[in-house]
Amino acid sequence: MNFLRNLLASIFGFFIAIFLIFLFFIAIAAVMGSEEEIVVKSNSVLELDLSTPVKDYAPKEDNPLAEILELADEKLALNKIINAIENAKTDTRITGISIKTIAVNAGIAQTQAIRNKIEEFKESGKFVYAYNDVYTQKNYYLSSVADSLFLNPVGAIDFKGLSTEVLYYKDFEDKYGIKMEVIRHGKYKSAVEPYLLNEMSDANREQTTSLLKSIWSEITSDVSKSRNISIEKLNIIADNANGRNANLSKENNLIDAIIYEDQYKEKLALNSDKKINTISIGDYIKSGKGRVSSSAKNKIAVIYAQGEIRYAKGNEDIIGQEVTNKAIRKARKDKNVKAIVLRVNSPGGSALASELIWRELELAKKEKPLVVSMGNLAASGGYYIACNADKIIAEPTTITGSIGVFGAIPNFNKFADNIGINAEQVSTNSNPNYSVFEPINDKFYNVTKEGVEQIYTVFVNRVAAGRNMTFEQVNDVAQGRVWTGKEALEKGLVDKLGNLDDAIAVAAELAEIENYRVRNYPVYKKDLKEALNFSLFAKASKVDILKEALGNENYQLYNNINQMKKLKGIQARMPYILQIK
């Protein structure tokens, strides 16, 4: 009797579960179907708010649960922002652009690309205004392109020049007995320098100073042109913090007027004799203006490689050889794809994964023109995968080069001794084993050093072949040193300065086509298990909790340390995590 009761209960429970799942998916369909269509009204001002993170490529989340439950990360795609501003030039419903953003959550190169596009937009005769209570330096750099710039009466402009800070851990290691064993090639390969020294080396200071000065020269040159202030005076303003209040900002011509936000809205309305409407850049993109329509049969494939390079499948934030190479092969085999543009935004990473991607690109290059477009970063492994292109186009402020290799492994020998732990090993052979609880031995060091030197030699040879240079010529500009795009052009590491659109135009020229459309890759697909995986919810919650508790800057520091734990194998990476302030 109990068996029958349990059986009936199980059957009843099964059908209830099926019914609930059915209702759940009906609810999903209803929510998706009821999504309100975005309409661009006439007499609209396009509001540019870049406080949401900007990525080179931000494909729509393919997990419906994440979209419906609002667990997908908020983001804006650089390519869609550029397309939207381009479309706004000729959209009769758009009367102008208003730049009003708390912060610019984009890299310097991305910011410069958006700024240049706004400069082009101004050629349409439509207005560009900017307003803020407080301008951060990157925010001011972007906003300075406006026809008129406004500031709150108690506001300020943080215009002070560029700086960066590197922490050194040698004393900490000596004190607590926890250290990193480092094997590297390249006197500028300073990713591991904080573990070896107590202060910045002359070589590292030289490259960091050169890098910051090169980027600062781009910023001051652009601001000088837009605001009609000499570069010399801009440096005086930065030296003396002459944007520290609204009155000083006005006296030094950093702004045009000191007003409140309600007065700013009135100024926007004065540009029209009708009611003014506003539409955010995000909504304008969602309305369909984030893409450029074309019916052309010919295609140029733009393959986005953004994030660290890892020996892995890969996703939107990680360059893995599986997803990237699949995208390259798909573009290569598509007969309608006439050229390939690889958009790189990466500090590098796994040397092995970089080599595997390099090989796939080499095969593609034999069949179709290959052009590289560099974003904020295309350094070390990021340059490795770029070096064999027919043409390399970099932004002036791109951070690239860093042609060098290193290996770093933790060692707790002294720490273990201090707390009374002794590790004993037993092996069948005398191979160069390594234990974190024992000092690194010569045999292991020499074998690892040999691997580092071998990969460095391969790396330099790849660059030499791709750039039509000798090994010695590449070695002179390598050694792990980083360069801006402007410096890299002088050193022969890139062919031209420009943005993604410029790279696409070069690809079309090499393919000898005039009419074409752009096809973006990769397409990131999740299987059913991944789409329904609870870890999605846990991850979103964890990130939100950590950001709330630590703040964005401290969370970024935590995330950087967390990423270092995941490094495996010999690395071709940026010499350091550079956060320019």
Residue, then its C-alpha position, 0 to 999 in steps of 0.5 A: m500500500n505504501f509503495l502504491r502511495n509513494l508511486l502515485a505521489s511521485i507521478f503527481g509530483f512529476f506532473i506538477a514540476i512539468f506544469l511549473i516549468f511550462l508556466f515558467f517558460i510561458a512567463i519568459a516568453a511573455v516578458m520577452g514579447s512584452e518588451e517595449e519598442i524604443v521609438v526615437k522621437s523627433n527633435s531629440v538630443l542624444e545623451l552620451d553617458l559612458s559610466t557603464p563599462v565600454k567593451d570593444y565587443a559586447p554581444k547580446e547575452d544569449n542566456p534568456l534567464a540572465e536577461i529577464l532576471e537582469l543578471a547580465d552585466e551592463k555594458l556598452a559596445l564601442n563598435k555600436i557607440i561609434n555606429a550610433i554616432e555615425n547614424a545620428k549625423t544623418d538622423t533628422r530626429i537627432t538635433g545634437i549630442s549632450i555629453k553628461t556622464i559621471a565617469v568615462n568607463a572606457g580605456i584611453a584609446q576607446t575614449q579617443a576613438i569616441r571623441n574623434k567620432i564626435e568631432e566628425f559628428k560636428e561636421s553635420g552642423k548639429f550641436v555638441y554640448a557637455y555638462n557636469d558637476v565634476y569632471t574627472q580627467k578622462n571625462y574632461y578629455l572626452s567632453s572638451v570636444a564639445d562646442s560649449l562646455f559647462l560646469n556646476p558653480v561648486g564643481a571642479i575639473d580634475f586636470k592634473g596630468l597622468s600618473t601611475e603607481v606600482l607596489y613592490y613586495k621584496d621586503f614583505e617577501d623577506k619578512y614573511g618568507i613568501k616569495m615568487e621565483v622568477i625566470r624572465h627574458g627582457k630587461y623591461k619585462s617588469a611584470v615580475e619586478p615587484y617581487l625582485l626589488n624594493e623600488m622601480s628599476d631605471a629601465n622600468r622608470e624609463q619606459t613608464t615615463s615615456l609611455l605616460k608622456s606619449i599618452w599625455s601628449e595626445i590628450t593635451s594636443d586634442v584638448s588644445k585644438s578643441r579649447n584653443i589653449s596652448i599645450e604649454k598653458l595646459n601643462i601650467i594648468a595641470d601643474n597648478a591644479n587650475g581646474r580645482n574650482a569653477n571660477l579658475s576653470k572659467e578663467n583658464n578657458l577650460i569651460d565656457a560658462i558656470i551654470y546649474e543643471d536646470q540652466y543647462k537643460e534650458k540651453l539645450a531647449l534653446n536650440s529648438d523652437k519645439k519641445i526637446n526630447t532626450i534619448s540615451i546612447g543605450d536606447y538609441i543603440k537598442s532602437g537599431k542605430g547601433r549597426v550600419s545596414s547594408s545589403a552587400k554580399n561581400k563581407i569583412a569579418v571583424i574578429y574580436a580578441q579581448g581580455e587575457i589570453r588563456y589556454a582555454k575555451g574562451n568567452e567574452d572576457i577571455i581570449g581562449q584558443e578554442v573560441t578564437n580559432k573557431a571564429i578565424r576558421k569560420a571567417r576563412k571558410d566563408k566564401n563571402v568573407k573577403a578579408i579579416v580584421l582582428r581587433v585586439n584588446s589584450p595585455g597578453g597571457s599564455a604563450l602557448a595559447s598565443e602561438l596556437i592563435w598565431r598559427e590559425l591566423e597564419l593559415a587564414k592569411k594565406e587565403k585572405p587579407l589579414v589586418v589588425s586593429m589595436g584597441n587599448l592594449a595589444a601587448s606581449g601575447g596581444y602583440y604576438i597574435a597581431c604580428n603576422a598581419d598584412k597591416i597593423i593599425a593602432e590607436p595613438t594611445t594604444i599600449t603595445g609591444s612588450i615583446g618578452v616572456f616570463g615565468a613566475i611560481p610561488n615559493f613558501n620555503k622560508f615561511a614553512d621553516n618559520i612555522g615549523i613545517n618540513a616537506e619531504q619528497v619521494s620520486t622515482n626519477s631525478n627529473p627537475n621537480y619543483s616543490v613550493f616548500e623547497p628552495i628552487n634548485d639549479k636543475f629546475y631553474n635551468v630547464t625553465k630558463e631554457g623554456v623561457e629563452q626558447i619561447y622568447t626566440v620564437f616570439v622575436n622570430r614571429v615578429a621579425a617574419g611578420r614585420n619584415m625585420t631582422f632578429e636583431q632589429v626586433n630584439d632592439v625594440a623588444q626586451g619586454r618594453v611597452w610602447t604607445g601606438k605612436e611610438a610603435l609606429e616610429k619603431g616599425l611595430v605598426d603600419k599606421l595610426g587609426n581606429l577600427d573603421d580605418a582598419i576595415a577600410v584598409a582590409a577592403e582596399l587589400a581585398e579590392i572591394e568597395n561594397y561590403r558589410v561587416r560581420n562580427y565574430p565570435v558568436y558566444k554560445k552556451d549549452l543548456k547546462e551553462a544557460l541554466n547553471f546556478s553559478l551564473f546567479a552566484k557569480a552575479s551575486k558575488v561580484d555585486i557583493l564584492k563591489e559594494a563592500l570594496g568599492n570599484e577601485n578596490y574590487q579591481l585590485y582584488n580582481n587583478i590578484n585573483q586573475m594572477k592565481k589563474l596563470k599557468g605556464i610561461q607567460a607573454r604578458m604586459p609588464y605590469i597592470l597599468q592603471i593610469k590616473 
